[in-house]
Amino acid sequence: MGHTVPPVNQHPFLAGGGTMGELIRNFSWDETLIGDPSGWPPSLKNSVSIMLHSPFPMHITWGGEFLQLYNDAYRPILGTSKHPRALGIPIYESFPEIWDTVGPMFYGVMKGTPVRMKDFKVFLDRKGYMEECYFDFAYSPILDELGEIRGVLTNVLETTDKVKAFVELENTREELRASEFHVIQQRDRLMEFFMDSPAGICILDGPDLRFTMVNPLYQQFFPGRELIGKTVIEAIPEISNDRIIDILDQVLKTGKTYHGIDELIPMSKRYDGAVEDRFFDLTYQARFDEKMAVSGIMVFAIEVTERKREEIRKNEFIEIVSHELKTPLTSLTAIVQIAESKLQKGLSDSSFLIEAMSKAGSQLKRMSAMIGGFLNVSRLESAQIHLGKTIFDFTQLVIDAMDELQLSSSGHQLEMDCRDVHMLEADREKMISVVTNLMANAVKYSPEGGKIIMDCSKKENELIFSVKDSGIGILPEDTERIFERYYRVSSSVTKNISGFGIGLYLSAQIVKLHGGRIWVDSKRGVGSVFSVSLPLSH
Ligand code: ADP
């Protein structure tokens, strides 16, 4: 014998079921198409009874009009606006807003096609507004005892909260991904800034100042040297006694930033390399830990050695210039003084005066040539040199310049190998200064009695002019640099030869302005060949 729920009215199968049980029992079913419960087919009675006792949300429609019955668990799905009106009326009157969607499914079930949906989205008006809702549900047919489909049973679980939580989670994940991307992007940017910084940057950590970060430019100060993980003294032992270490200590002690301009640090580029005077513009900035104690030093450094060296060369240059200008000035002063005293004594010897004036003239010429050279450097520097091009025979220009130079260089033998006419379009005056400069250097840097051979030839569309000497020659490391401004080779031989280091610089600039090239092939102790190529016009 099964347990019986005490009958509440004349229909024992409608017993129990909480609020909905009571509403169904008290409903006037005889006024509907379903009729009084006593006349219900057994399958409907069974279904309703199962439904009323189920803690799972269930809903039944009966007949072609889809009149509804549902249990307590189903009530929340109807919200406040559809319950309790929904009981006993057609489903399409309760759910007009979704009938377009679920209507066809109901008709389908009535024809024997059940429906199963997961997280199915609908917009329901059950609380006075349209609400996005999700449901897992199954529609299944209810057959009567003759096997005819008479109703639809709905088992349904609302999943709105689950879906919304999931969407929320996805959004949060998406936001997280976005912010993670942002963080990575920021980090990459900072890294890029660090890597591409035009200043050398490194971080020295701890009281013994260990390299923990070094950007590429900083590493370039010390090619091939291992820095990371080493202390400053270990990595750069040659500065261990230098004042720069005291400065670093001071920053560690006081936390005060140090700025140095043109700071001289005697340092080598590589381990065991030659220590050289190097110059840096630098900032040492203390780093602090969370307790505001100095934890290390951030170094920003820009090497200015080249600029500083050029400055030193320039100062040397000014010194030499002053010195060189003083020599002709002294002899001019002497000539003028002697001439004056001779004149005061009532001069009769005009031949002396003629010679004195000619000497004075050549000293003045030397001085104005020198000054002209310096002027050209400053004009070049401010891009004020303009080319006044004409067409002339370059070979003849070389011969004339050579003959002129031969007058003052009787100790050397100047020769021209080629006598072919080479017409060139160029600035004639400037070409004279290039040619003269190369020939004068050949004289200057080769011993008395030496032969200097000039040559002109045409190669493809270029005119090649060369000056060959058998002089002191040039070391490979100097061959590029001699074309730099103020650059002079320093050796025991050259230190006694006066010069300013601007002749080749000027020549190279003039040749470049003409679209040509200048270079040297040389061997120390054997001699040099300086060559110039100039484009020929068609
Ligand atoms: P300067 O001769 O006034 O010093 P330059 O610019 O003409 O200046 O030359 C630069 C340097 O190149 C010279 O100081 C010298 O050391 C080197 N040099 C130039 N020409 C020759 C040469 N023909 N042979 C050897 N060294 C040379």
Residues whose N, C-alpha, C, O or C-beta is under 5 A from the ligand:
A	BS01	ADP	N441 A442 Y445 G471 G473 I474 I482 Y487 R488 V489 T494 S498 G499 F500 G501 I502 G503 L504 Y505 S528
